Amino acid sequence: MPWKPRKKSETGIYHVIVRGIGQQDIFHEKDDFQRYLDTTKKLSQKAG
């Protein structure tokens, strides 16, 4: 049975999970992880 979509947070606070199924790593290259961090930081600053 598929998961139901999560409701939009009223506070705008979300928990970001950075693992794959079975707690597998999803970043195998340092550059990929750095891009994730840069993107997260940019979006966080944009959202305030």
Biopython code that builds the backbone (N, CA, C, O; Angstrom):
import numpy as np
from Bio.PDB.StructureBuilder import StructureBuilder

atoms = [
    (1, "MET", "N", (0.839, -1.177, 0.000)),
    (1, "MET", "CA", (0.000, 0.000, 0.000)),
    (1, "MET", "C", (0.885, 1.242, 0.000)),
    (1, "MET", "O", (1.762, 1.362, 0.855)),
    (2, "PRO", "N", (0.680, 2.169, -0.936)),
    (2, "PRO", "CA", (1.528, 3.358, -1.007)),
    (2, "PRO", "C", (1.244, 4.333, 0.132)),
    (2, "PRO", "O", (0.157, 4.348, 0.711)),
    (3, "TRP", "N", (2.251, 5.144, 0.434)),
    (3, "TRP", "CA", (2.100, 6.181, 1.451)),
    (3, "TRP", "C", (1.199, 7.282, 0.929)),
    (3, "TRP", "O", (1.198, 7.583, -0.265)),
    (4, "LYS", "N", (0.440, 7.878, 1.818)),
    (4, "LYS", "CA", (-0.377, 9.040, 1.459)),
    (4, "LYS", "C", (0.529, 10.271, 1.455)),
    (4, "LYS", "O", (1.464, 10.354, 2.251)),
    (5, "PRO", "N", (0.257, 11.225, 0.565)),
    (5, "PRO", "CA", (1.072, 12.446, 0.553)),
    (5, "PRO", "C", (0.983, 13.163, 1.899)),
    (5, "PRO", "O", (-0.068, 13.183, 2.539)),
    (6, "ARG", "N", (2.092, 13.744, 2.311)),
    (6, "ARG", "CA", (2.096, 14.493, 3.568)),
    (6, "ARG", "C", (1.392, 15.825, 3.378)),
    (6, "ARG", "O", (1.401, 16.404, 2.291)),
    (7, "LYS", "N", (0.788, 16.293, 4.445)),
    (7, "LYS", "CA", (0.138, 17.597, 4.402)),
    (7, "LYS", "C", (1.206, 18.679, 4.475)),
    (7, "LYS", "O", (2.263, 18.483, 5.076)),
    (8, "LYS", "N", (0.920, 19.824, 3.859)),
    (8, "LYS", "CA", (1.844, 20.946, 3.907)),
    (8, "LYS", "C", (1.931, 21.463, 5.335)),
    (8, "LYS", "O", (0.909, 21.662, 5.993)),
    (9, "SER", "N", (3.145, 21.680, 5.809)),
    (9, "SER", "CA", (3.367, 22.145, 7.170)),
    (9, "SER", "C", (2.851, 23.564, 7.347)),
    (9, "SER", "O", (3.116, 24.440, 6.524)),
    (10, "GLU", "N", (2.112, 23.781, 8.429)),
    (10, "GLU", "CA", (1.641, 25.131, 8.743)),
    (10, "GLU", "C", (2.784, 26.016, 9.216)),
    (10, "GLU", "O", (2.725, 27.236, 9.059)),
    (11, "THR", "N", (3.824, 25.419, 9.795)),
    (11, "THR", "CA", (4.962, 26.192, 10.299)),
    (11, "THR", "C", (6.045, 26.376, 9.242)),
    (11, "THR", "O", (6.923, 27.227, 9.382)),
    (12, "GLY", "N", (5.975, 25.571, 8.185)),
    (12, "GLY", "CA", (7.012, 25.628, 7.163)),
    (12, "GLY", "C", (8.259, 24.855, 7.534)),
    (12, "GLY", "O", (9.270, 24.934, 6.836)),
    (13, "ILE", "N", (8.200, 24.103, 8.631)),
    (13, "ILE", "CA", (9.346, 23.320, 9.087)),
    (13, "ILE", "C", (9.166, 21.872, 8.641)),
    (13, "ILE", "O", (8.114, 21.269, 8.853)),
    (14, "TYR", "N", (10.204, 21.327, 8.023)),
    (14, "TYR", "CA", (10.169, 19.955, 7.541)),
    (14, "TYR", "C", (11.423, 19.226, 7.996)),
    (14, "TYR", "O", (12.456, 19.843, 8.256)),
    (15, "HIS", "N", (11.323, 17.925, 8.087)),
    (15, "HIS", "CA", (12.471, 17.079, 8.401)),
    (15, "HIS", "C", (12.938, 16.447, 7.092)),
    (15, "HIS", "O", (12.159, 15.792, 6.400)),
    (16, "VAL", "N", (14.190, 16.642, 6.761)),
    (16, "VAL", "CA", (14.736, 16.102, 5.521)),
    (16, "VAL", "C", (15.491, 14.821, 5.835)),
    (16, "VAL", "O", (16.382, 14.801, 6.684)),
    (17, "ILE", "N", (15.121, 13.748, 5.136)),
    (17, "ILE", "CA", (15.771, 12.460, 5.328)),
    (17, "ILE", "C", (16.738, 12.237, 4.172)),
    (17, "ILE", "O", (16.361, 12.343, 3.005)),
    (18, "VAL", "N", (17.975, 11.932, 4.503)),
    (18, "VAL", "CA", (18.995, 11.777, 3.480)),
    (18, "VAL", "C", (19.509, 10.335, 3.490)),
    (18, "VAL", "O", (20.701, 10.079, 3.659)),
    (19, "ARG", "N", (18.579, 9.415, 3.306)),
    (19, "ARG", "CA", (18.945, 8.003, 3.220)),
    (19, "ARG", "C", (18.001, 7.328, 2.243)),
    (19, "ARG", "O", (16.866, 7.760, 2.040)),
    (20, "GLY", "N", (18.488, 6.280, 1.656)),
    (20, "GLY", "CA", (17.650, 5.503, 0.761)),
    (20, "GLY", "C", (16.919, 4.406, 1.516)),
    (20, "GLY", "O", (16.946, 4.349, 2.745)),
    (21, "ILE", "N", (16.280, 3.553, 0.773)),
    (21, "ILE", "CA", (15.559, 2.430, 1.353)),
    (21, "ILE", "C", (16.548, 1.532, 2.089)),
    (21, "ILE", "O", (17.635, 1.258, 1.579)),
    (22, "GLY", "N", (16.185, 1.080, 3.265)),
    (22, "GLY", "CA", (17.068, 0.218, 4.052)),
    (22, "GLY", "C", (18.284, 0.961, 4.569)),
    (22, "GLY", "O", (19.327, 0.355, 4.818)),
    (23, "GLN", "N", (18.158, 2.276, 4.734)),
    (23, "GLN", "CA", (19.237, 3.144, 5.231)),
    (23, "GLN", "C", (20.480, 3.133, 4.342)),
    (23, "GLN", "O", (21.596, 3.346, 4.818)),
    (24, "GLN", "N", (20.277, 2.883, 3.049)),
    (24, "GLN", "CA", (21.396, 2.932, 2.111)),
    (24, "GLN", "C", (21.824, 4.377, 1.892)),
    (24, "GLN", "O", (20.994, 5.285, 1.894)),
    (25, "ASP", "N", (23.104, 4.581, 1.705)),
    (25, "ASP", "CA", (23.605, 5.906, 1.339)),
    (25, "ASP", "C", (23.062, 6.279, -0.034)),
    (25, "ASP", "O", (22.949, 5.427, -0.916)),
    (26, "ILE", "N", (22.726, 7.556, -0.211)),
    (26, "ILE", "CA", (22.261, 7.997, -1.521)),
    (26, "ILE", "C", (23.293, 8.873, -2.221)),
    (26, "ILE", "O", (23.163, 9.161, -3.411)),
    (27, "PHE", "N", (24.312, 9.295, -1.488)),
    (27, "PHE", "CA", (25.389, 10.079, -2.086)),
    (27, "PHE", "C", (26.650, 9.236, -2.088)),
    (27, "PHE", "O", (27.171, 8.883, -1.030)),
    (28, "HIS", "N", (27.135, 8.915, -3.269)),
    (28, "HIS", "CA", (28.351, 8.110, -3.377)),
    (28, "HIS", "C", (29.558, 8.965, -3.762)),
    (28, "HIS", "O", (30.705, 8.538, -3.629)),
    (29, "GLU", "N", (29.283, 10.162, -4.234)),
    (29, "GLU", "CA", (30.351, 11.082, -4.630)),
    (29, "GLU", "C", (30.285, 12.329, -3.754)),
    (29, "GLU", "O", (29.200, 12.828, -3.457)),
    (30, "LYS", "N", (31.429, 12.821, -3.348)),
    (30, "LYS", "CA", (31.507, 14.012, -2.505)),
    (30, "LYS", "C", (30.857, 15.220, -3.194)),
    (30, "LYS", "O", (30.203, 16.030, -2.537)),
    (31, "ASP", "N", (31.035, 15.339, -4.506)),
    (31, "ASP", "CA", (30.456, 16.465, -5.253)),
    (31, "ASP", "C", (28.931, 16.444, -5.228)),
    (31, "ASP", "O", (28.297, 17.498, -5.163)),
    (32, "ASP", "N", (28.338, 15.250, -5.281)),
    (32, "ASP", "CA", (26.880, 15.137, -5.221)),
    (32, "ASP", "C", (26.354, 15.615, -3.861)),
    (32, "ASP", "O", (25.360, 16.338, -3.789)),
    (33, "PHE", "N", (27.030, 15.203, -2.798)),
    (33, "PHE", "CA", (26.616, 15.613, -1.463)),
    (33, "PHE", "C", (26.776, 17.118, -1.297)),
    (33, "PHE", "O", (25.917, 17.769, -0.702)),
    (34, "GLN", "N", (27.856, 17.673, -1.809)),
    (34, "GLN", "CA", (28.079, 19.118, -1.698)),
    (34, "GLN", "C", (27.003, 19.884, -2.462)),
    (34, "GLN", "O", (26.537, 20.926, -2.001)),
    (35, "ARG", "N", (26.611, 19.380, -3.615)),
    (35, "ARG", "CA", (25.546, 20.032, -4.377)),
    (35, "ARG", "C", (24.234, 20.010, -3.589)),
    (35, "ARG", "O", (23.493, 20.993, -3.583)),
    (36, "TYR", "N", (23.955, 18.898, -2.933)),
    (36, "TYR", "CA", (22.767, 18.803, -2.077)),
    (36, "TYR", "C", (22.822, 19.864, -0.980)),
    (36, "TYR", "O", (21.842, 20.573, -0.752)),
    (37, "LEU", "N", (23.964, 19.976, -0.299)),
    (37, "LEU", "CA", (24.102, 20.974, 0.768)),
    (37, "LEU", "C", (23.940, 22.388, 0.241)),
    (37, "LEU", "O", (23.263, 23.208, 0.862)),
    (38, "ASP", "N", (24.552, 22.682, -0.897)),
    (38, "ASP", "CA", (24.445, 24.021, -1.486)),
    (38, "ASP", "C", (22.998, 24.349, -1.859)),
    (38, "ASP", "O", (22.523, 25.457, -1.611)),
    (39, "THR", "N", (22.313, 23.393, -2.446)),
    (39, "THR", "CA", (20.922, 23.598, -2.849)),
    (39, "THR", "C", (20.036, 23.801, -1.631)),
    (39, "THR", "O", (19.179, 24.684, -1.623)),
    (40, "THR", "N", (20.240, 22.983, -0.596)),
    (40, "THR", "CA", (19.454, 23.114, 0.629)),
    (40, "THR", "C", (19.675, 24.477, 1.275)),
    (40, "THR", "O", (18.724, 25.114, 1.728)),
    (41, "LYS", "N", (20.920, 24.923, 1.320)),
    (41, "LYS", "CA", (21.233, 26.221, 1.913)),
    (41, "LYS", "C", (20.586, 27.353, 1.114)),
    (41, "LYS", "O", (20.013, 28.276, 1.691)),
    (42, "LYS", "N", (20.680, 27.277, -0.215)),
    (42, "LYS", "CA", (20.097, 28.307, -1.077)),
    (42, "LYS", "C", (18.586, 28.391, -0.877)),
    (42, "LYS", "O", (18.041, 29.486, -0.737)),
    (43, "LEU", "N", (17.922, 27.268, -0.862)),
    (43, "LEU", "CA", (16.473, 27.255, -0.697)),
    (43, "LEU", "C", (16.065, 27.712, 0.696)),
    (43, "LEU", "O", (15.036, 28.367, 0.858)),
    (44, "SER", "N", (16.862, 27.371, 1.697)),
    (44, "SER", "CA", (16.573, 27.801, 3.057)),
    (44, "SER", "C", (16.681, 29.324, 3.175)),
    (44, "SER", "O", (15.841, 29.958, 3.813)),
    (45, "GLN", "N", (17.701, 29.902, 2.569)),
    (45, "GLN", "CA", (17.866, 31.353, 2.605)),
    (45, "GLN", "C", (16.747, 32.056, 1.840)),
    (45, "GLN", "O", (16.262, 33.109, 2.253)),
    (46, "LYS", "N", (16.345, 31.455, 0.717)),
    (46, "LYS", "CA", (15.269, 32.021, -0.096)),
    (46, "LYS", "C", (13.946, 32.014, 0.691)),
    (46, "LYS", "O", (13.159, 32.957, 0.605)),
    (47, "ALA", "N", (13.718, 30.944, 1.454)),
    (47, "ALA", "CA", (12.467, 30.819, 2.206)),
    (47, "ALA", "C", (12.479, 31.648, 3.491)),
    (47, "ALA", "O", (11.432, 31.935, 4.070)),
    (48, "GLY", "N", (13.686, 32.027, 3.924)),
    (48, "GLY", "CA", (13.786, 32.818, 5.145)),
    (48, "GLY", "C", (13.706, 31.962, 6.367)),
    (48, "GLY", "O", (13.774, 32.474, 7.484)),
]
sb = StructureBuilder()
sb.init_structure("model")
sb.init_model(0)
sb.init_chain("A")
sb.init_seg("    ")
for serial, (resi, resn, name, xyz) in enumerate(atoms, 1):
    if name == "N":
        sb.init_residue(resn, " ", resi, " ")
    sb.init_atom(name, np.array(xyz, "f"), 0.0, 1.0, " ", f" {name:<3s}", serial, name[0])
structure = sb.get_structure()
